[in-house]
Amino acid sequence: MTLLTQTPEEAFNLFTFLREQFTKHEWLKRLLYCVAVVLVAIIATAVVRFVIRRYMGKRGGRNLRADTITKLLLSVVSYIVWFLAVIQLLTVGLGLDVLSLIAAAGVLGVAVGFGAQTLVKDVITGFFILFENQFSVGEKVTIDAFPGTVEGLGLRSTKIRAENGDLLIIPNSSIARVINHSRT
């Protein structure tokens, strides 16, 4: 029996559909595969984090730019590893056709892209802030009219801790003027 030939009551009975599609052994295989994918993703993330920290730590001394790039690399690697893990879980674990999902996401991405112009500006500006080494984590800066210490620097936003303890999150695309007090 397929979903198309079921009565409306049966069509919404997900348990019946899943029971007909998979045997107990198939579920066990898929479950073990999903657990293995998650474990491999955790181990891969941990190993890559260790390698990045070890390599960036050999630079000697306290290098704020290296710290900032290290945090960025760790974030990018985590996103890539977990994206691949989710693709594997969807493909083998749940038996979904991921190519169709990716194609649909591409079409949806174009539509969302028109609305995400500010996000793109944030990312491009963040890249140039890092590339030009305008400021790094731990430095005292004044961004526009907001003085403080840089606590976080990413492609999307910059986090500044003000002297009164407030955390200011500034989208990178709105940064017009930077005064770096640590490099004067």
Steps between C-alpha positions, in 0.01 A plus 500: 500500500638843413421840637294585192263204539445534876185636651536843663507338845781266399696770317554689824603194694875550474579198713319266261676649200844471659434145616406398145806665349771364727558177685636490854846406369501790256417742783781356709748542214386857439511583870854364535604691188356824641682448830823430309460816290448714810801342672721552195387864479582555868841335466580680172408837653712430807803388293481800266458735797808345663705535180393863443570599860835321497607655169383850592654461849847445350504860383654600834385768739155648522394595150154654496461460126588130524245460780232664287578288193514187718147566629379563146660179366356295786154635424525434125632146552217420743239622253649296214534177701148520639352596163653186347381292796143626458514420127610144583229463764232616259625286213578167664341535841159615382520400135420847364610619157737778602566614142137611472527682830822674391343603169194636679728678747686656206180642354391618844850641553468725197170635630639552850819650355316806384381556854836419657702782349584640845630162608723485194629851575570394859700197387701689238579780744593243767735330257677827424522590870680171558706518181616857561557428870315816604451370855515170686343335802625659822586841355357831624309669219239763428263388227295794378417660837526185715823447700584162650702181478446260210364174642403329178563552133319299237402534140150619595550720805746647749446477878630785715497508880445857618674630812169491691472125423244517220555267204449680171445288187561699185420364151819532297323679214410790730862565606601830342793618715744310722753642743738233631637624834722194543717588199564870562 
